[in-house]
Every structure is written in C-alpha cells, then in structure tokens.
Amino acid sequence: MIPVNSVLQVGHFPEIMQAEIDRRFSPTRHPDPSAPPPPGNFQAILVRSNTKLPEALVKQIPTIRLVSTCGVGYDNLPLDYLKSKGIKATNTPGVLNDAVCELAIGMMLSLMRRIPESQEHVKSGAWAKGLFQLTTTLAGKRVGIVGMGRIGQDLAKRLEPFKVEIAYSGPNSKPVPYTYYPDIKDLAKACDVVFLACPATPETDNLVNSAVLEALGPSSYLVNIARGSVVNESDLLYALQHKKIAGAALDVFNNEPNPNPEFLKLDNVLLTPHIGSATSETRVAMTKLAVDNLEAFFTQQPLLSEVHY
C-alpha cells in the first residue's frame, strides 16, 4: 500500500502508463521538473528514464528516500547526489528486453535491405520505370554487440537463427558462446554489423569515435539502441557523409527530441524517435515494475530492481 501524498510523480507519462499508475495509487503530479516542488511530505519520486531529474529538485525535498525510474536507463538521475544522501534508486530492467531487441533487429534489416526506400519505390510508381537497387544480405555476416548484459544476451539469441557469427565487447567476458574482444576497436574491425547495447556511463561516453568507425570500415553498419552519449555524433556524421561506414540505424541521439539536423540529410541512415520500449505491452509492464518497487519500499520489503551505484 502506497500512502496518499507520499510519491511525487515528475514529468509527463503517456496515457497508458498514467492509467496504470492511477489504478495502483494516487501520486502528486509535478509535470515540470524545473519548477519548485509542491508542498508535501514526499518520500519517493516516480519518473521516466527519458525525463531528466534535476538535482536541484531533489535537494528541495529533503524527505525523499527513493527514486523509482520507469526505464532500464538511469543516466537521467543525479546519481552522485543520491548516493551522497543515501537515497536509493530503482529501474525496470528485463521487462523491456523483447521490445528493444525486436526494434534492433527490425532497424538492422530495414537499414541493410533498405526497406523504407523500397516501399517508397513502389508507392511513387518508380517500380514501373526500373528495378530497385540491390541491397545487402545478413546471412553469413559477422555481428558484434557492445554490451553483453540482459539486452545484449537476448539480442544475440535472436540473431543466431540468421546464420551470423556473433562476437561482443564489454568490461569483462561473460559465460556466453560468443567471441570476446576486450577492445571495441578490435570488435569493430572484426565485424560487418555492430550493435550498441551498453549503458550510458562515464566509461561509455563517446565510446564510438572516429577510430572505432574507421575500424568498422566502409562496408559495415552501426546500430545504436543504447544512448546517444555512447557515440561521438560529430565523428559519426563525418563517417556517414564520407562513406567511411556503409550506414547507421539510430534510435537514440544526444539532443532528443531535436537530433542534429545533419542526420536528416543523409540517405545512409535509418532514424527512429527513441522507441525501443514503445509498445503498449512493454510500457505497462515497465510501469507495473516501477510501482511494485514503490510498494516494496513503503511496505519495507526488498526492492525488486535496485540500482547499485
């Protein structure tokens, strides 16, 4: 049971998520994170992972003891401040793996087979005037995954039936049947397609730079379902503009929801608006887990998915 007026809901939640929240308890809504908080004895904050939670806001609510973020990423939270004050945080891992992996596979195939352009070829009537261009098949390719966590491992399992060779990189090797490369440059050099599925941390900031893209090479592809900060966007733009790589599929960007307009001018990119978890089923599951964490907190039970920072 979550007490009334004990949870401050920060930022906007889509209707389907808000309905699940309102079904479970009665939060105090605070749609503008930059505004001063309303009066109340709030002990917890509920926020989505795409909403930046300002440290200044948390500082104004000294009674806060938990931040429940609805999403697998928690780079939106002021982690250093939370840690210094002993404020716990939770996220929603696992429940969005299926949706994110589905999108990743779809983006990769759409990019390599140029599916959006082929649809336009039919709709525009161009098919009657000539055949569509040849594209690239996935079978037989070498696929790399940067980050072999929950999503990375689920993604690898989905890739296996495509008759590809799978490798990965990350801080440590994992007990998985794939080739491990400690250095992302070595992984890029060995692969035809590289997926980014790592968390946004200081260690992964600008992890993909000109050196990695150069190693990837002019016939290879990059798919980013992680965070925009993992990629040096200036380096990526240069690589795409000068055909240093074959193409990129991007669901995340540095300046969301206003990505660098130079991406919009390119014909070797596939762009989606950060929709990795954007299915009705997944968003409801994420909301349920976020609220379950709140209930666990208020009933003094172990948190279901605590962030350890």
N, C-alpha and C positions, 0 to 999 in steps of 0.2 A: 504493500500500500504506500503510495507516494502522497505525502501531506499536501494540502492545498497551500498555494503561495510559497512553496519551497524550491521550485525549479524555475529558473529564468530561461526562456526559450529565445535564443539570439539569432537574428536573421530570418530570412524567408524560407519556408518549407513548402514544396509543391502540395497541391490539394490532397493527393492520395496519401502522402505522408502525414499531413496535418490531421486527416481524418483518423488515422491510426493512433496518433498522439492523443487526440481529444477523446478517443474511445477508452484510452487507458487511464488518463489523469487530466488534471486541469493546470496547465502551465501558465505563467505570466509571460505574455509575448513582448518581445523587445526587438522590433524589426530592423532598427538602425543601430548597428554595433558601435558607431561612432558617437552616438548620443549618450548622455548620462543615464544610468540605470534608474528604473522606477523605484520608489521606496518598497522595502520588503526585507524579510529575514531569509534570503535565499541561501540555500546550502549547496545547490548544484546548478550547473549550466548545461543546457542541451543546445547543440549547434551542429550544422552540417559541415562536412570537410571542405566544401568549396566556399565557406564563409570565414574570412579572417577574424579570429577572435582577438581584439586588441588587449594588450597587457594593461593599458590604461583603464579599460572597462573592468577587468578582474580586480584591479587594485582598489576600485571604488566599492567593492563588495567583499569586505574582509571575512564574511561568514562562509564564503564558498569553500567547499572541501572536495568537490568532484566536478570534472568536466566530461560530459558524455558526448563524444563527437560521432555523428552519423556518417560513416565512411571509413574506408580502410586507411586512408592517409591521415596523418595528424600534424603535418607541417604547417597547418593553419593555426596551431595553438602556440602560445608563448611558453614553450616548454621550460626554458631556464627559470622563468618566474614561478611557474607551477611547482617545479622541483624545489626551489628555494623556500617555498611556503608549505611544502608537504601536501600539496593539492594533487589528488590522484586524477588520472585520465583514463578513459576507455575509448575504444574504437569498434568497428564492426567488420572484422576480417572473416574470410570464409564464405559468408552468405552472398558475396557478390562475385565470386570466382567464375561461376558459369557465365554470367552476362559479360564480364570483361573479356574472358577467353573467346567467347563467341564473336564479339566485336573485333578482337585482334585478328582472328582467322579471317573474318569477312573483309577487314581492311586490307590484309595482305593479299588475298585473292583478287579483290577489286583493283588494287594497285598493279599487280603483276599481269592480270588479264585485261586491265583497262575496261572494267565493266561499266562504269558511268559513261565513258566516251562511246562505248559500243551501243548503249541504249540511245544516246543522242544521235548516233549514226543511223539508227532505224527511224527514230521519231522525226528527224529532219528530212527524211527522204533521200539521204545520201547513199543508202544501200543500192538504190536503183541505178546509181551513177558509177558505182565502183565498190570493190570489196573493202572490208575493214582491214586495218593493218594487222600484221602478225604480232602476237604478244609472247609472253614468257611462261613456260610451264613450271610448276612447283616440284613435281616428282623428280627425284634424283638430286635435288639441291641440298646444300649444307646450311642448316639453320642454327643460329646462335641465340641464346636467351641470356640477357644481362639481368641477373637476379633470379636465383632458383629457390624462391620462397614458395608460399602457398599458390600464388597465381602462376609463377613460373613453372612449377611442377605440374599443375593442371593443364597449362598451355602445352607443355611438352607431350603429355599423354594424348592430347587432341591432335598433335602434329604427327605422331607416329604412323597412323594409317595412310598418310600422304606419301609414304616411301621416301622420307628425307633422312639425312644424317644429322643428329642433334648434338649440340655442344653448349656449354654455358660458362659464364664467368661470375665472380662474386667474391666476397671477402674470404670465404672458405669453401672447400669442396663439400659436397653433400652425398649421402648414400643413394645415389641415383645412377642408372646405367648409361650415363652420357659423358662425353669427354669434357674435362675441366680445364679451363685456361685461367690462371690467376690474373693475367693481364688482358684487359679488354681490347687492346690493340692486336694482340695475338688472336683473340677470338674473331675480331672483325676481319683480319687478314685471311682466316680460315673459312669464312662463311659467305654465302650468297645472300642471305637474309638475316638481319639482326633485329630481335625484339627487345625493347627496353621495358622491363617489368620490375625494376628496383625501386626502393623507397626514396623519397626526397630527403636527403640528409646533407650535412656539410661535406661529407666524403663523396657524395654523388653529384654535387653541384658542378655543372659544366663538365660532367664526366665524358660526354661525347663531344670532342673538339675536332679541330682540323686534322690532327694526327690520326685519330680514330677513323674519321671519314676517308682520309687518304688510304688507310689500310683496308677499308671496306671495298673501295675501288669502283670503277665506272660501270660495272655490270651488276652491282649489288644494291640491295634495298634496306631501308631502315623503317621500323615500325615502332612508334612511341605510344605506349599506353600507360606510362609511368607518371611523370610530371614534367612540365616544361623546363623546369630548372635543371634537369638532368642533361639537357642539350644546350650547347652554346649556339644560340639561334643565328648569330652572325656567321659563324663558321658553316652552319648547315645551309643557310641561304646561298652562300658563296659556292658550296659544293653542288647544290642543285642547279644554280644558274650556270655554272661552268661544266656541268655534266661529270663532276668528279664521282658522283654516285648515280645509279640509274633512277632512283626515286625514293620518296618518303611518304609514309602514311602517318598522319599526326592527329591524335585525339586530344592532345594537351599542348598548352602553349605558355609562354612566360607572362603574357599580358592578357589574361582571359577576363572578359569575353571580347576583347579587341586585339586579336593577334596582329603581328606585323603585317601590314598590307602587301608587302613584297611577296608573301606566300601566295596571295590571291592571283598573282600574275603568272604563276608557273604552271606548266602543263605536265610536270612530272611529280605532282603531289596529289595526295588524297587527304582531304581535311574534314574532320568531324568535330562537333562542338562539345567535347568532353562528355561523351555519352556512354562511357564504358559500363556503368552500372545502371543506365537509364532504361530499365524495363519496369513495368508495374510490379511484377512479382518480386524483383530484387529490391526495389525501393521500400516495399512493405516489409520485407524480411530485414533490411537494414534498420528500419525504424523500430521494429519489434525488439531487435537485439539491443539497440541504444536505450530503449525504455526498460528492457529487462535489467540492464546494468544499473539504471537508476533505482529500480525496485530492490535490487540486491543491496545497493548502498544504504537505502533507507531502512531496510529490514536487517541490516548488519550481517549480510551473507557475503561470501566471497564474490568478488566481481567476476563476471563471465569472461571478459576480454580486456583485461587491464593493459595499459600501455606502460612498459617498463623503460624509463628513461633515466 
